[in-house]
């Protein structure tokens, strides 16, 4: 299959597959839900706000009355909510073909904390998904040829974000910068994706882990970027959500995907374009850094991954 101009037309039938998408009530998650349900998948949409989630389902059903959609409550900024979600999921489903870790918080107007007192971007974008994936690993393992697709961002290597994992101050208690905090969370997503892939391969477990970034896409995540960015830069440079969702869709569905693959646009410094294989930052491939983050994440979330 050509890597040029990969579109939804390249997605094979998803009939018989169960796909879970976090943050499915808006933006990239909503678009992914729309596309994958149109391909026949049974899509489990999660949302922190059930009213918004139901509105998203109605929107999809207007165009595709036969869409197989379920809505479940999930607040990734609260470990208790994640555990409750996992319990409910295990009661209802015995199959999970694709887990799409998509939900995210970006550039909050002021410093916020999760229910467990973690900086909201690191706590939600990384720790929340780390815990969720660990709790659902047994269902993924019992589903043949299952896959995990992890949404990152080009911000993981942005110079202005000084991307690193600040182990001495993960929650930015000393000095807060929302851009640096976001970059940390998105670098953490990739370190997690690559380390999870390595551990699964080492244990000969048949789960493919791939990641993606949407480039510069117009979604509601830009609402805290300020008037100039929203009114001028975003309107001029941002691509439509239909295009920005393609990288995570490719990571989730392309039959040729290999564990450790990373997809994103390649035009305009990876801000626009169709999804192709791209390289993430050198730091994201640092095994020692990934191993340290893994141990810290297990301690903070109190979840131990079972690879035996």
Phi and psi in degrees as GROMACS dihedral restraints (atoms count N, CA, C in turn):
[ dihedral_restraints ]
;  ai    aj    ak    al  type     phi  dphi    fc
    3     4     5     6     1   -66.7    20    10
    4     5     6     7     1   146.8    20    10
    6     7     8     9     1   -88.8    20    10
    7     8     9    10     1    -3.4    20    10
    9    10    11    12     1   -86.5    20    10
   10    11    12    13     1   135.6    20    10
   12    13    14    15     1    49.2    20    10
   13    14    15    16     1    49.8    20    10
   15    16    17    18     1   -69.3    20    10
   16    17    18    19     1   126.7    20    10
   18    19    20    21     1  -130.5    20    10
   19    20    21    22     1  -179.2    20    10
   21    22    23    24     1   -62.1    20    10
   22    23    24    25     1   -20.5    20    10
   24    25    26    27     1   -65.1    20    10
   25    26    27    28     1   -21.8    20    10
   27    28    29    30     1   -81.8    20    10
   28    29    30    31     1   -11.3    20    10
   30    31    32    33     1   -74.5    20    10
   31    32    33    34     1   121.2    20    10
   33    34    35    36     1   -70.8    20    10
   34    35    36    37     1   169.8    20    10
   36    37    38    39     1   -54.9    20    10
   37    38    39    40     1   136.9    20    10
   39    40    41    42     1  -109.2    20    10
   40    41    42    43     1    19.5    20    10
   42    43    44    45     1   -57.3    20    10
   43    44    45    46     1   134.9    20    10
   45    46    47    48     1    85.1    20    10
   46    47    48    49     1    -4.7    20    10
   48    49    50    51     1   -97.6    20    10
   49    50    51    52     1   144.5    20    10
   51    52    53    54     1  -108.5    20    10
   52    53    54    55     1   123.1    20    10
   54    55    56    57     1  -124.8    20    10
   55    56    57    58     1   128.3    20    10
   57    58    59    60     1  -106.2    20    10
   58    59    60    61     1   128.7    20    10
   60    61    62    63     1  -124.5    20    10
   61    62    63    64     1   121.4    20    10
   63    64    65    66     1   -84.5    20    10
   64    65    66    67     1   147.7    20    10
   66    67    68    69     1    62.4    20    10
   67    68    69    70     1    47.4    20    10
   69    70    71    72     1   -92.3    20    10
   70    71    72    73     1     2.8    20    10
   72    73    74    75     1   -88.1    20    10
   73    74    75    76     1    -7.9    20    10
   75    76    77    78     1  -157.5    20    10
   76    77    78    79     1   170.0    20    10
   78    79    80    81     1    54.5    20    10
   79    80    81    82     1  -133.4    20    10
   81    82    83    84     1   -63.4    20    10
   82    83    84    85     1   -38.1    20    10
   84    85    86    87     1   -66.6    20    10
   85    86    87    88     1   -39.7    20    10
   87    88    89    90     1   -65.9    20    10
   88    89    90    91     1   -44.9    20    10
   90    91    92    93     1   -63.0    20    10
   91    92    93    94     1   -41.3    20    10
   93    94    95    96     1   -63.3    20    10
   94    95    96    97     1   -39.6    20    10
   96    97    98    99     1   -62.9    20    10
   97    98    99   100     1   -42.6    20    10
   99   100   101   102     1   -61.7    20    10
  100   101   102   103     1   -48.2    20    10
  102   103   104   105     1   -67.1    20    10
  103   104   105   106     1   -48.4    20    10
  105   106   107   108     1   -69.3    20    10
  106   107   108   109     1   -34.4    20    10
  108   109   110   111     1   -69.0    20    10
  109   110   111   112     1   -31.6    20    10
  111   112   113   114     1   -69.2    20    10
  112   113   114   115     1   -20.5    20    10
  114   115   116   117     1   -91.2    20    10
  115   116   117   118     1     4.8    20    10
  117   118   119   120     1    99.8    20    10
  118   119   120   121     1    -1.2    20    10
  120   121   122   123     1   -72.2    20    10
  121   122   123   124     1   151.1    20    10
  123   124   125   126     1   -87.8    20    10
  124   125   126   127     1   109.3    20    10
  126   127   128   129     1  -102.6    20    10
  127   128   129   130     1   124.4    20    10
  129   130   131   132     1   -97.7    20    10
  130   131   132   133     1   111.6    20    10
  132   133   134   135     1   -95.7    20    10
  133   134   135   136     1   129.8    20    10
  135   136   137   138     1  -110.1    20    10
  136   137   138   139     1   148.8    20    10
  138   139   140   141     1  -153.1    20    10
  139   140   141   142     1   148.3    20    10
  141   142   143   144     1   -77.4    20    10
  142   143   144   145     1   -30.8    20    10
  144   145   146   147     1  -110.9    20    10
  145   146   147   148     1   108.4    20    10
  147   148   149   150     1   -67.8    20    10
  148   149   150   151     1   -31.1    20    10
  150   151   152   153     1   -61.7    20    10
  151   152   153   154     1   -47.1    20    10
  153   154   155   156     1   -63.4    20    10
  154   155   156   157     1   -37.6    20    10
  156   157   158   159     1   -64.3    20    10
  157   158   159   160     1   -42.2    20    10
  159   160   161   162     1   -66.7    20    10
  160   161   162   163     1   -35.4    20    10
  162   163   164   165     1   -64.8    20    10
  163   164   165   166     1   -37.5    20    10
  165   166   167   168     1   -65.2    20    10
  166   167   168   169     1   -41.3    20    10
  168   169   170   171     1   -63.4    20    10
  169   170   171   172     1   -42.8    20    10
  171   172   173   174     1   -60.8    20    10
  172   173   174   175     1   -38.8    20    10
  174   175   176   177     1   -62.3    20    10
  175   176   177   178     1   -44.0    20    10
  177   178   179   180     1   -68.3    20    10
  178   179   180   181     1   -41.9    20    10
  180   181   182   183     1   -65.5    20    10
  181   182   183   184     1   -26.6    20    10
  183   184   185   186     1   -62.9    20    10
  184   185   186   187     1   -34.3    20    10
  186   187   188   189     1   -95.6    20    10
  187   188   189   190     1   -23.0    20    10
  189   190   191   192     1  -142.7    20    10
  190   191   192   193     1    86.8    20    10
  192   193   194   195     1   -62.2    20    10
  193   194   195   196     1   -24.2    20    10
  195   196   197   198     1   -90.3    20    10
  196   197   198   199     1     3.1    20    10
  198   199   200   201     1   -58.4    20    10
  199   200   201   202     1   132.8    20    10
  201   202   203   204     1   -93.9    20    10
  202   203   204   205     1   101.7    20    10
  204   205   206   207     1  -130.6    20    10
  205   206   207   208     1   137.0    20    10
  207   208   209   210     1  -123.8    20    10
  208   209   210   211     1   148.5    20    10
  210   211   212   213     1  -117.8    20    10
  211   212   213   214     1   130.6    20    10
  213   214   215   216     1  -131.0    20    10
  214   215   216   217     1   143.6    20    10
  216   217   218   219     1   -77.9    20    10
  217   218   219   220     1   132.4    20    10
  219   220   221   222     1  -153.3    20    10
  220   221   222   223     1   121.5    20    10
  222   223   224   225     1  -112.8    20    10
  223   224   225   226     1   104.8    20    10
  225   226   227   228     1   -73.6    20    10
  226   227   228   229     1    -5.3    20    10
  228   229   230   231     1   -93.1    20    10
  229   230   231   232     1     8.3    20    10
  231   232   233   234     1  -138.6    20    10
  232   233   234   235     1   111.4    20    10
  234   235   236   237     1   -59.0    20    10
  235   236   237   238     1   -35.0    20    10
  237   238   239   240     1   -62.2    20    10
  238   239   240   241     1   -40.8    20    10
  240   241   242   243     1   -64.3    20    10
  241   242   243   244     1   -38.5    20    10
  243   244   245   246     1   -66.4    20    10
  244   245   246   247     1   -43.0    20    10
  246   247   248   249     1   -64.4    20    10
  247   248   249   250     1   -41.9    20    10
  249   250   251   252     1   -63.8    20    10
  250   251   252   253     1   -42.0    20    10
  252   253   254   255     1   -59.8    20    10
  253   254   255   256     1   -46.6    20    10
  255   256   257   258     1   -59.0    20    10
  256   257   258   259     1   -43.5    20    10
  258   259   260   261     1   -60.8    20    10
  259   260   261   262     1   -45.6    20    10
  261   262   263   264     1   -66.2    20    10
  262   263   264   265     1   -39.6    20    10
  264   265   266   267     1   -62.5    20    10
  265   266   267   268     1   -45.9    20    10
  267   268   269   270     1   -63.2    20    10
  268   269   270   271     1   -31.2    20    10
  270   271   272   273     1   -71.7    20    10
  271   272   273   274     1   -33.0    20    10
  273   274   275   276     1   -95.2    20    10
  274   275   276   277     1   -30.3    20    10
  276   277   278   279     1  -130.7    20    10
  277   278   279   280     1   143.9    20    10
  279   280   281   282     1  -118.1    20    10
  280   281   282   283     1     9.4    20    10
  282   283   284   285     1  -139.7    20    10
  283   284   285   286     1   138.4    20    10
  285   286   287   288     1  -148.5    20    10
  286   287   288   289     1   102.2    20    10
  288   289   290   291     1   -79.8    20    10
  289   290   291   292     1   -38.5    20    10
  291   292   293   294     1  -141.0    20    10
  292   293   294   295     1   128.8    20    10
  294   295   296   297     1  -108.8    20    10
  295   296   297   298     1   118.9    20    10
  297   298   299   300     1  -107.8    20    10
  298   299   300   301     1   105.6    20    10
  300   301   302   303     1   -84.2    20    10
  301   302   303   304     1    91.0    20    10
  303   304   305   306     1  -111.1    20    10
  304   305   306   307     1   -33.7    20    10
  306   307   308   309     1   -57.6    20    10
  307   308   309   310     1   148.5    20    10
  309   310   311   312     1  -163.4    20    10
  310   311   312   313     1   156.4    20    10
  312   313   314   315     1  -114.5    20    10
  313   314   315   316     1   135.4    20    10
  315   316   317   318     1  -135.7    20    10
  316   317   318   319     1   127.9    20    10
  318   319   320   321     1    48.2    20    10
  319   320   321   322     1    59.9    20    10
  321   322   323   324     1   -60.2    20    10
  322   323   324   325     1   151.5    20    10
  324   325   326   327     1   -59.5    20    10
  325   326   327   328     1   -34.2    20    10
  327   328   329   330     1  -141.7    20    10
  328   329   330   331     1   165.7    20    10
  330   331   332   333     1   -62.6    20    10
  331   332   333   334     1   126.6    20    10
  333   334   335   336     1  -125.4    20    10
  334   335   336   337     1   157.2    20    10
  336   337   338   339     1  -121.5    20    10
  337   338   339   340     1   150.9    20    10
  339   340   341   342     1   -76.6    20    10
  340   341   342   343     1   177.8    20    10
  342   343   344   345     1   -60.6    20    10
  343   344   345   346     1   -30.7    20    10
  345   346   347   348     1   -94.0    20    10
  346   347   348   349     1    14.9    20    10
  348   349   350   351     1    71.2    20    10
  349   350   351   352     1    32.4    20    10
  351   352   353   354     1   -98.9    20    10
  352   353   354   355     1   149.4    20    10
  354   355   356   357     1   -52.3    20    10
  355   356   357   358     1   133.1    20    10
  357   358   359   360     1   -63.0    20    10
  358   359   360   361     1   -32.8    20    10
  360   361   362   363     1   -73.8    20    10
  361   362   363   364     1   -45.9    20    10
  363   364   365   366     1   -67.0    20    10
  364   365   366   367     1   -42.0    20    10
  366   367   368   369     1   -66.2    20    10
  367   368   369   370     1   -37.1    20    10
  369   370   371   372     1   -87.5    20    10
  370   371   372   373     1   -55.6    20    10
  372   373   374   375     1   -64.3    20    10
  373   374   375   376     1   -40.2    20    10
  375   376   377   378     1  -103.3    20    10
  376   377   378   379     1   -63.9    20    10
  378   379   380   381     1   -61.3    20    10
  379   380   381   382     1   -40.4    20    10
  381   382   383   384     1   -59.6    20    10
  382   383   384   385     1   -46.0    20    10
  384   385   386   387     1   -72.9    20    10
  385   386   387   388     1   -32.8    20    10
  387   388   389   390     1   -60.5    20    10
  388   389   390   391     1   -46.6    20    10
  390   391   392   393     1   -65.2    20    10
  391   392   393   394     1   -47.8    20    10
  393   394   395   396     1   -57.5    20    10
  394   395   396   397     1   -47.8    20    10
  396   397   398   399     1   -62.7    20    10
  397   398   399   400     1   -41.9    20    10
  399   400   401   402     1   -61.8    20    10
  400   401   402   403     1   -39.8    20    10
  402   403   404   405     1   -72.2    20    10
  403   404   405   406     1   -26.2    20    10
  405   406   407   408     1   -98.6    20    10
  406   407   408   409     1     1.5    20    10
  408   409   410   411     1   -60.5    20    10
  409   410   411   412     1   -34.7    20    10
  411   412   413   414     1   -64.4    20    10
  412   413   414   415     1   -38.3    20    10
  414   415   416   417     1   -71.1    20    10
  415   416   417   418     1   -40.0    20    10
  417   418   419   420     1   -61.7    20    10
  418   419   420   421     1   -41.4    20    10
  420   421   422   423     1   -65.7    20    10
  421   422   423   424     1   -32.5    20    10
  423   424   425   426     1   -83.9    20    10
  424   425   426   427     1    -5.2    20    10
  426   427   428   429     1  -103.3    20    10
  427   428   429   430     1   117.2    20    10
  429   430   431   432     1   -58.9    20    10
  430   431   432   433     1   140.0    20    10
  432   433   434   435     1    55.6    20    10
  433   434   435   436     1    38.0    20    10
  435   436   437   438     1   -76.4    20    10
  436   437   438   439     1   167.8    20    10
  438   439   440   441     1  -146.5    20    10
  439   440   441   442     1   148.5    20    10
  441   442   443   444     1  -122.3    20    10
  442   443   444   445     1   125.0    20    10
  444   445   446   447     1  -115.3    20    10
  445   446   447   448     1   124.7    20    10
  447   448   449   450     1  -115.7    20    10
  448   449   450   451     1   125.7    20    10
  450   451   452   453     1   -86.3    20    10
  451   452   453   454     1   121.1    20    10
  453   454   455   456     1  -113.1    20    10
  454   455   456   457     1  -150.1    20    10
  456   457   458   459     1  -160.0    20    10
  457   458   459   460     1   150.3    20    10
  459   460   461   462     1   -60.6    20    10
  460   461   462   463     1   -18.0    20    10
  462   463   464   465     1   -65.9    20    10
  463   464   465   466     1   -12.3    20    10
  465   466   467   468     1   -66.3    20    10
  466   467   468   469     1   -14.7    20    10
  468   469   470   471     1  -128.3    20    10
  469   470   471   472     1    19.1    20    10
  471   472   473   474     1   -70.1    20    10
  472   473   474   475     1   132.6    20    10
  474   475   476   477     1   -61.2    20    10
  475   476   477   478     1   -38.3    20    10
  477   478   479   480     1   -69.0    20    10
  478   479   480   481     1   -18.8    20    10
  480   481   482   483     1   -92.0    20    10
  481   482   483   484     1    -5.4    20    10
  483   484   485   486     1    43.5    20    10
  484   485   486   487     1    56.8    20    10
  486   487   488   489     1   -60.4    20    10
  487   488   489   490     1   124.3    20    10
  489   490   491   492     1  -166.0    20    10
  490   491   492   493     1   172.1    20    10
  492   493   494   495     1  -104.8    20    10
  493   494   495   496     1   113.4    20    10
  495   496   497   498     1   -90.7    20    10
  496   497   498   499     1    76.2    20    10
  498   499   500   501     1   -59.1    20    10
  499   500   501   502     1   -29.1    20    10
  501   502   503   504     1   -76.2    20    10
  502   503   504   505     1   -13.6    20    10
  504   505   506   507     1  -158.1    20    10
  505   506   507   508     1    61.3    20    10
  507   508   509   510     1   -58.5    20    10
  508   509   510   511     1   -30.1    20    10
  510   511   512   513     1   -99.4    20    10
  511   512   513   514     1     6.2    20    10
  513   514   515   516     1    53.7    20    10
  514   515   516   517     1    45.9    20    10
  516   517   518   519     1   -69.9    20    10
  517   518   519   520     1   -32.4    20    10
  519   520   521   522     1   -76.3    20    10
  520   521   522   523     1   -49.7    20    10
  522   523   524   525     1  -150.5    20    10
  523   524   525   526     1   122.5    20    10
  525   526   527   528     1  -101.3    20    10
  526   527   528   529     1   131.0    20    10
  528   529   530   531     1  -136.3    20    10
  529   530   531   532     1   114.4    20    10
  531   532   533   534     1   -63.1    20    10
  532   533   534   535     1   -28.5    20    10
  534   535   536   537     1   -73.3    20    10
  535   536   537   538     1   -42.6    20    10
  537   538   539   540     1   -66.6    20    10
  538   539   540   541     1   -39.1    20    10
  540   541   542   543     1   -65.2    20    10
  541   542   543   544     1   -39.9    20    10
  543   544   545   546     1   -66.1    20    10
  544   545   546   547     1   -44.8    20    10
  546   547   548   549     1   -59.6    20    10
  547   548   549   550     1   -39.6    20    10
  549   550   551   552     1   -59.3    20    10
  550   551   552   553     1   -45.1    20    10
  552   553   554   555     1   -65.5    20    10
  553   554   555   556     1   -36.4    20    10
  555   556   557   558     1   -77.4    20    10
  556   557   558   559     1   -32.3    20    10
  558   559   560   561     1   -65.7    20    10
  559   560   561   562     1   -40.6    20    10
  561   562   563   564     1   -59.7    20    10
  562   563   564   565     1   -38.6    20    10
  564   565   566   567     1   -56.8    20    10
  565   566   567   568     1   -43.4    20    10
  567   568   569   570     1   -75.0    20    10
  568   569   570   571     1   -40.5    20    10
  570   571   572   573     1   -59.3    20    10
  571   572   573   574     1   -40.9    20    10
  573   574   575   576     1   -63.9    20    10
  574   575   576   577     1   -47.4    20    10
  576   577   578   579     1   -59.0    20    10
  577   578   579   580     1   -47.1    20    10
  579   580   581   582     1   -70.7    20    10
  580   581   582   583     1   -38.4    20    10
  582   583   584   585     1   -69.9    20    10
  583   584   585   586     1   -39.8    20    10
  585   586   587   588     1   -61.5    20    10
  586   587   588   589     1   -43.4    20    10
  588   589   590   591     1   -60.1    20    10
  589   590   591   592     1   -45.0    20    10
  591   592   593   594     1   -62.4    20    10
  592   593   594   595     1   -42.9    20    10
  594   595   596   597     1   -69.8    20    10
  595   596   597   598     1   -37.4    20    10
  597   598   599   600     1   -64.6    20    10
  598   599   600   601     1   -43.7    20    10
  600   601   602   603     1   -63.5    20    10
  601   602   603   604     1   -42.4    20    10
  603   604   605   606     1   -63.0    20    10
  604   605   606   607     1   -29.7    20    10
  606   607   608   609     1   -95.3    20    10
  607   608   609   610     1     4.2    20    10
  609   610   611   612     1    56.4    20    10
  610   611   612   613     1    42.3    20    10
  612   613   614   615     1   -99.5    20    10
  613   614   615   616     1   130.1    20    10
  615   616   617   618     1   -84.2    20    10
  616   617   618   619     1    67.4    20    10
  618   619   620   621     1  -129.5    20    10
  619   620   621   622     1   126.4    20    10
  621   622   623   624     1   -93.1    20    10
  622   623   624   625     1   130.4    20    10
  624   625   626   627     1  -115.0    20    10
  625   626   627   628     1   121.2    20    10
  627   628   629   630     1  -131.7    20    10
  628   629   630   631     1   161.2    20    10
  630   631   632   633     1  -134.9    20    10
  631   632   633   634     1   171.9    20    10
  633   634   635   636     1  -158.8    20    10
  634   635   636   637     1   164.9    20    10
  636   637   638   639     1  -140.6    20    10
  637   638   639   640     1   147.6    20    10
  639   640   641   642     1   -88.7    20    10
  640   641   642   643     1     4.0    20    10
  642   643   644   645     1    69.4    20    10
  643   644   645   646     1  -151.3    20    10
  645   646   647   648     1   -98.7    20    10
  646   647   648   649     1    99.4    20    10
  648   649   650   651     1  -118.1    20    10
  649   650   651   652     1   140.4    20    10
  651   652   653   654     1   -79.9    20    10
  652   653   654   655     1   101.7    20    10
  654   655   656   657     1  -133.2    20    10
  655   656   657   658     1   177.3    20    10
  657   658   659   660     1   -72.5    20    10
  658   659   660   661     1    -4.0    20    10
  660   661   662   663     1   -67.3    20    10
  661   662   663   664     1   -19.3    20    10
  663   664   665   666     1   -84.2    20    10
  664   665   666   667     1     5.6    20    10
  666   667   668   669     1   -66.6    20    10
  667   668   669   670     1   -18.5    20    10
  669   670   671   672     1  -104.3    20    10
  670   671   672   673     1    18.1    20    10
  672   673   674   675     1   -91.4    20    10
  673   674   675   676     1    -3.7    20    10
  675   676   677   678     1    99.0    20    10
  676   677   678   679     1   157.5    20    10
  678   679   680   681     1   -61.3    20    10
  679   680   681   682     1   -46.6    20    10
  681   682   683   684     1   -61.3    20    10
  682   683   684   685     1   -46.2    20    10
  684   685   686   687     1   -62.6    20    10
  685   686   687   688     1   -44.6    20    10
  687   688   689   690     1   -69.3    20    10
  688   689   690   691     1   -47.4    20    10
  690   691   692   693     1   -78.0    20    10
  691   692   693   694     1   -30.8    20    10
  693   694   695   696     1  -110.4    20    10
  694   695   696   697     1   -65.7    20    10
  696   697   698   699     1   -64.3    20    10
  697   698   699   700     1   -48.5    20    10
  699   700   701   702     1   -62.4    20    10
  700   701   702   703     1   -45.8    20    10
  702   703   704   705     1   -65.6    20    10
  703   704   705   706     1   -30.0    20    10
  705   706   707   708     1   -83.4    20    10
  706   707   708   709     1   -40.3    20    10
  708   709   710   711     1  -106.5    20    10
  709   710   711   712     1   -28.5    20    10
  711   712   713   714     1   -68.6    20    10
  712   713   714   715     1   142.4    20    10
  714   715   716   717     1   -92.5    20    10
  715   716   717   718     1   164.1    20    10
  717   718   719   720     1   -67.9    20    10
  718   719   720   721     1   153.7    20    10
  720   721   722   723     1   -61.8    20    10
  721   722   723   724     1   -29.0    20    10
  723   724   725   726     1   -61.9    20    10
  724   725   726   727     1   -34.1    20    10
  726   727   728   729     1   -83.8    20    10
  727   728   729   730     1   -39.7    20    10
  729   730   731   732     1   -65.4    20    10
  730   731   732   733     1   -21.8    20    10
  732   733   734   735     1   -82.5    20    10
  733   734   735   736     1   -17.0    20    10
  735   736   737   738     1   -59.3    20    10
  736   737   738   739     1   -39.9    20    10
  738   739   740   741     1   -59.7    20    10
  739   740   741   742     1   -44.6    20    10
  741   742   743   744     1   -70.7    20    10
  742   743   744   745     1   -32.3    20    10
  744   745   746   747     1   -65.3    20    10
  745   746   747   748     1   -38.7    20    10
  747   748   749   750     1   -66.7    20    10
  748   749   750   751     1   -44.2    20    10
  750   751   752   753     1   -59.4    20    10
  751   752   753   754     1   -31.8    20    10
  753   754   755   756     1   -86.3    20    10
  754   755   756   757     1   -22.5    20    10
  756   757   758   759     1  -130.4    20    10
  757   758   759   760     1   -23.0    20    10
  759   760   761   762     1   -61.4    20    10
  760   761   762   763     1   121.8    20    10
  762   763   764   765     1   -61.8    20    10
  763   764   765   766     1   -20.0    20    10
  765   766   767   768     1   -91.5    20    10
  766   767   768   769     1     1.3    20    10
  768   769   770   771     1   -64.5    20    10
  769   770   771   772     1   138.5    20    10
  771   772   773   774     1  -113.8    20    10
  772   773   774   775     1   152.7    20    10
  774   775   776   777     1   -57.2    20    10
  775   776   777   778     1   132.1    20    10
  777   778   779   780     1    94.2    20    10
  778   779   780   781     1    -5.5    20    10
  780   781   782   783     1   -66.9    20    10
  781   782   783   784     1   150.5    20    10
  783   784   785   786     1  -138.0    20    10
  784   785   786   787     1   122.2    20    10
  786   787   788   789     1  -113.3    20    10
  787   788   789   790     1   145.0    20    10
  789   790   791   792     1  -170.0    20    10
  790   791   792   793     1   171.0    20    10
  792   793   794   795     1   -71.8    20    10
  793   794   795   796     1   160.7    20    10
  795   796   797   798     1  -121.5    20    10
  796   797   798   799     1    -5.4    20    10
  798   799   800   801     1   -88.4    20    10
  799   800   801   802     1   153.0    20    10
  801   802   803   804     1    50.0    20    10
  802   803   804   805     1    56.5    20    10
  804   805   806   807     1    58.1    20    10
  805   806   807   808     1    42.0    20    10
  807   808   809   810     1    65.5    20    10
  808   809   810   811     1    27.1    20    10
  810   811   812   813     1   -93.4    20    10
  811   812   813   814     1   -28.0    20    10
  813   814   815   816     1  -138.5    20    10
  814   815   816   817     1   159.4    20    10
  816   817   818   819     1   119.3    20    10
  817   818   819   820     1   177.7    20    10
  819   820   821   822     1   -82.6    20    10
  820   821   822   823     1   157.0    20    10
  822   823   824   825     1   -74.8    20    10
  823   824   825   826     1   132.4    20    10
  825   826   827   828     1  -137.2    20    10
  826   827   828   829     1   167.4    20    10
  828   829   830   831     1   -65.5    20    10
  829   830   831   832     1   127.7    20    10
  831   832   833   834     1  -129.8    20    10
  832   833   834   835     1   167.5    20    10
  834   835   836   837     1  -103.8    20    10
  835   836   837   838     1   138.0    20    10
  837   838   839   840     1   -89.8    20    10
  838   839   840   841     1  -176.8    20    10
  840   841   842   843     1   -66.8    20    10
  841   842   843   844     1   157.0    20    10
  843   844   845   846     1   -56.7    20    10
  844   845   846   847     1   -38.9    20    10
  846   847   848   849     1   -63.4    20    10
  847   848   849   850     1   -31.8    20    10
  849   850   851   852     1   -67.8    20    10
  850   851   852   853     1   -20.0    20    10
  852   853   854   855     1   -97.4    20    10
  853   854   855   856     1     7.0    20    10
  855   856   857   858     1   -74.2    20    10
  856   857   858   859     1   107.1    20    10
  858   859   860   861     1   -65.9    20    10
  859   860   861   862     1   -37.6    20    10
  861   862   863   864     1   -65.3    20    10
  862   863   864   865     1   -42.8    20    10
  864   865   866   867     1   -63.2    20    10
  865   866   867   868     1   -42.7    20    10
  867   868   869   870     1   -64.0    20    10
  868   869   870   871     1   -41.6    20    10
  870   871   872   873     1   -64.3    20    10
  871   872   873   874     1   -39.6    20    10
  873   874   875   876     1   -66.5    20    10
  874   875   876   877     1   -44.0    20    10
  876   877   878   879     1   -62.2    20    10
  877   878   879   880     1   -38.7    20    10
  879   880   881   882     1   -60.6    20    10
  880   881   882   883     1   -47.9    20    10
  882   883   884   885     1   -63.8    20    10
  883   884   885   886     1   -42.4    20    10
  885   886   887   888     1   -64.0    20    10
  886   887   888   889     1   -40.7    20    10
  888   889   890   891     1   -66.5    20    10
  889   890   891   892     1   -39.9    20    10
  891   892   893   894     1   -62.9    20    10
  892   893   894   895     1   -41.4    20    10
  894   895   896   897     1   -66.4    20    10
  895   896   897   898     1   -43.0    20    10
  897   898   899   900     1   -71.6    20    10
  898   899   900   901     1   -35.0    20    10
  900   901   902   903     1   -93.7    20    10
  901   902   903   904     1   -15.5    20    10
  903   904   905   906     1    60.8    20    10
  904   905   906   907     1    34.8    20    10
  906   907   908   909     1  -119.8    20    10
  907   908   909   910     1   132.7    20    10
  909   910   911   912     1  -113.0    20    10
  910   911   912   913     1   121.8    20    10
  912   913   914   915     1   -72.4    20    10
  913   914   915   916     1   133.4    20    10
  915   916   917   918     1  -101.2    20    10
  916   917   918   919     1   104.7    20    10
  918   919   920   921     1  -101.8    20    10
  919   920   921   922     1     8.1    20    10
